[in-house]
Structure formats: structure tokens, C-alpha cells
Amino acid sequence: MVNMRVIKAKNAIMTLVIIAFLIMLIIKIFLFGKVKIKDLSLIPVIQDTIIATSGNSLKEFKSIDRDNTEQLLSSELQMSKYIKTDETERLGTENTIQVQNQTQVSNVSQEEAQTGLQTEVVSGGNINAKYTNEYNGVQIKNESKYELTQEMLTPNIELENKKDIIIYHTHTCESYTQSTGFEYTPSGNFRTTDLNFSVVRVGRELKDRLTNYGFNVIHDETYHDYPAYSGSYNRSLTSIKNDLVANPNTQIVIDLHRDAVGEGGTYAPTVKIGDDYVAQIMFVIGTDGGGLTHSQWVQNLKYAIKIVEKGNELYPGLFKPIMVRNSRYNQHVAKAATIMEIGATGNTMDQCLNSMKYLSKVMDEALNK
């Protein structure tokens, strides 16, 4: 027969042990929580340095926008535009990046860009800038499955709304080579979660300058490549669709990036305009060549050619050849939706901010005149 008193005694001892363990655990958690770690969250990142150090002339955009994942994405954790917490939640010990303090940085003069300045391409690295097509001096490198006809390249696009613009960033954490006044703590290879030093800072500059020209600009600063790089385009598709629901008449949509190429991160395509050293700009235009629906890609291309054509007139060398590819890159959402690559890893933030000075002038001349 089982001795019930012994069993009860053992159960009581076990219960006391568990209670003691829980008390110790609570004390440790309480003491740990007393240490406030502001603006810091360690979260795993997938494919961070692998993507950033890719030897391709463009970042790998693979498996990026599958429509059948949208329902899943809508239920995912929505990330705030600025991540600031008093406590640290450690979700992993490897492949982590940090959300840095949103540090105050140097402001660039808002002096309006002048025209009639001498321009000269001063740095392009050893990256081959071949192109396959040309329209009135605008060079296009066609990597899609389509043959581009002259009609496709003629920039006869008619926009019903030229005043409203949305800027967003699929790869929000992309950053540049550090320079005086723009030093930061990297959270990956040419990546930072501090939006004052990422491509988001460039987007802010473009917004401010376009606003000065009378445009109405929405700048979506949502993180899309954080905490995970994989799935960035699915997440940014959700954001831009929401932005367009709130601003349904907007036709000009810019996904602003920093190019990532080889040469150990030293590639810095630069043009000198007057006394300014300016990061070069490259449009990337997606198509339906990858199998995803995209009926407006020719209109997107015409819009890019229209902008570059005006850019070549005002500041020759500011724009690199337009890249046309099979992937869609979420550009099916609007009539004038594009990716714009501002500089590359070797460029500095001040060069990219200068780039926005001249890009905004080009857009004003192309769209408002």
C-alpha cells in the first residue's frame, strides 16, 4: 500500500522548491528591469551582411513580392516609425542588429539648386555602366525579357496628379560611408537602424526640398527590413498600399534606396556639380517579366525617362543608366512608381543630401514647368 503521508510530504517539498525558484526568477527579472536601456533592442536579422556585401550591381531582390502572402503580412507585428523602449527584450544571441539612438545630425543648407553649372563625373569606380537602349541621350540597361521599342521609350506619359508624392523605403536601414558630421554606430555592413544616418535621412531631405517647390509629400519611415531583411518587399507593399488608401489620387511613388555593389563597399558614383560633390542616381524599373501582374510598367519607364531627360539637360551625369528588370518591385501600385537608388555604399551622406538638392530641382522642372 502506498504511504500517502510520504507522497504528501514530497509534494509539499516540491511545491516549496518551485515557489522558491519562481521568487528568485521574479527578483532577477525585477533587478534586470531596473536597468533602463533606452533606444536599444536586440533582434535577429536574416541575410544582413550577405545582402549588403553582394557582388551584384544591384541588391538581390529575390522572392520579394508574392501577392498570396499579403493576408499573412497584415497580421504581423507592425513596427513603429521610431523604435524607442526603456527595456531590452533579447530575442536572440546571433545575427542581431541594434536600434540606435536617433541622434541629432548636421543639417545641409536648403539653398535652392542653380542651373547652368559645370558638371563632371568624377568617380564611378570600376563598375561597368553599359547600356542597351537610348532615347534622346537617356541610357537604359534592359535586363528584362522584353524588347524595348521606341514607343515604349517615348516619355509621353500624362499624369493627372503631379503634385502629390509618396516616398518610402523597402530597405529602411541602408546606410553610407561615414564622414565628418555623419558618424554613426553601424548595426550591420553599411546598415543602421538610426534613421538619421540611413537612407531615410536622404528621404527626409528630398521631402523638404520638394515641399519647398510646392509638392505635397508623404514620407513613410516605417522599418521594412527590420527585424528581418527577408520579406522586405512584402512588408513595404503593405505600407505603400495603406499610404495609397489614405492618399488615393497619388500617382508618383518613390521607393528610395542606396545601391549595394562590389568593390568592398568602396564604389561611390559621384558627379561634381558646380562646387558640390553629388551622389549619382539610378532608376530601377520593374516589369511583369517575373510572372507577377504589372500592367503599368511601361508607364513607370516613361516617367523615369522623362525625369532623366530633364536631368541630362540641367545636370549631365547626375543620372546613371536606367535599369529595367523582370521583378516587379511593388511598382504596380501607381502610374509613376519607381525605385531610385541614391549613391552606393562608398558615397557619404553629405553627397547624397546634395543629390536631393539637384533631384528636387529636376523634378520641379520636369513636372511643374
Buried (B, 14 or more C-beta within 10 A) or exposed (E): EEEEEEEEEEEEEEEEEEEEEEEEEEEEEEEEEEEEEEBBBBBBBEBBBEBBBBEEBBBEBEEBBBEEBEEEBEEEEEBEEEBEBEEBEEEEEEBBBBBBBBBEBEEBEEEEBEEEBEBEBEBBBEBEBEBEBEBEEBBBBBBBEBEBEEEBBEBEBEBEBBBBBBBBBBBBBBBBBBEEEBEBEBBBBBBBBBBBBBBBBBBBBBBBBBBEBEBEBBBBBBBBBBBBBBBBBBBBBBBBBBBBEEBEEBBBBBBBBBBBBBBEBBBBBBBBBBEBBBBBBBBBBBBBBBEBEBEBBBBBBBBBBBBBBBBBBBBBBBBBBBBBBBBBBBBBBBBBBBBBBBBBBBBBBBBBBBBBBBBBBBBBBBBEE
